[in-house]
Amino acid sequence: MVRFDKDSAGLVASKSLFGRQIFTREMEGYLDELVWAFLRKGMKVEPHRHSQKEVYMFVKGRGTMQVDDDVMPVQEQDIVFIPSNSMHTAWNEEDTDLEFIIVRSKNMASWLRKIVRKLSD
């Protein structure tokens, strides 16, 4: 079990968000990255793209996300899928932190199958 502590998070992603990698060893072969992250007011994830598919799962707060030309408001309980090679960013203009989990993988299907197997056991 991991309990996310904001004080243990450091600046990551070109210093554009606070985050902490979690379950690094346990994910090997399934996920490229699993990060619990947050943006303080005025912070913006540097617009970027990569070959992996990605999912942002919003845990707390409100903000804005852009995937290619699609700009959308996001809040807790929202999940955004980012296809391979799509330009994406997120930002926070609210007084409260925007907290989210990032899952990145070239082979997300293997990870999802592993999760489904664990849930059905």
N, C-alpha and C positions, 0 to 999 in steps of 0.2 A: 504494500500500500504506500502511496505517496500523498502527502498533504502539501498542497501548493502554498508557499509562503512568499508573498510579494517581496519581502526584504531579501530573499535569497536570489531573486531574479536579477540578471544583468542585462545591459544593453546588447542586443543582437541584431542581425539583419541590417548590416551597415549602420548600426547604432540608431535605427529608426523605430525600435520597439523594445520593451522589456520582456524577457522570456527566460524560460528554463527548460532544457530538454529533459524528458522523463522516459523511464523504461528503455534506455538506450540499448543495453545488452539483450534484454528480453525480446526486442523487436527485430533483432538482426535476421535478415533474410526475408522479412515481411514488409517492414516500413523503412523508409529512408529517414524520416524524422517525425517525432511527436513532441510538440512544444506547447507548454502552457504559457500564454503571453498576455500582455495588456498594454494599452495605450493610455497615457494620461492626456488631459485636455491639451489640444493643440498639436498632438503627435500624429504622424502619418507614416505608414509603412511605405518605404521607398518603392515606387512602381517597378515591377520586375516580372520576369517570365522564366520558366524553367521546364525541362522535359517531363518532370514528374506531375502526376495528377495531385490535386490538393483539396482538402476539405477544411473550412473554417467553421468551428462550432462555437457560437457565442454563448457565454455563460452569464455575464452581467453587463449592465450598461446599455447605452445606445450609441450608434455611430453610423458611418457610411462606408459602403464597400463598392468598389468598381472592378468589374471583370470585363475586359475589352471595352466595348462601348456602353455596357449595361451598368448604370449607377443605381444603387438601391440602399434604402435605409435598413439598418440591421439592429437587432436587440436580442436580449437573452432568449434562448430557445430557437433562434434562427440558425440554420445550417446552410452554408454556401459551398457548392461544388465548383472547382476551378479546373477546367480541362487542361491537358498538356499544352504548353507553349502559349497560354493565354496571358496577356498583360493584366496584372491585378495589383490592387492597393486597398488599403482601408485607412480610415482616419476618424479621429474623435474631436468633436467640437463642444462636447458636453462637459459639465463640471465634474461628473463622476467618471471613474476609469471604465474603459471598454475592455472587458476581459474575454478571452477566447482561447480555444484549443486548436492548434494547427496539426493536421495529419497529412504527411506528404509521402507519396509512394509511386514508383514506376509500376509496381505490381499490386495495386490495391485489392484486386480480386483474391489473392492468396491470403491477405490479412483478414478480409471479410469472411472468408471460409473458416479461418482459424477461430475468429470470434464466434461465429455461428456454432461451430463444433463445441466450444467451451460452454456456450449458453444452453445447448441441448443435453449436455452431460448431467 
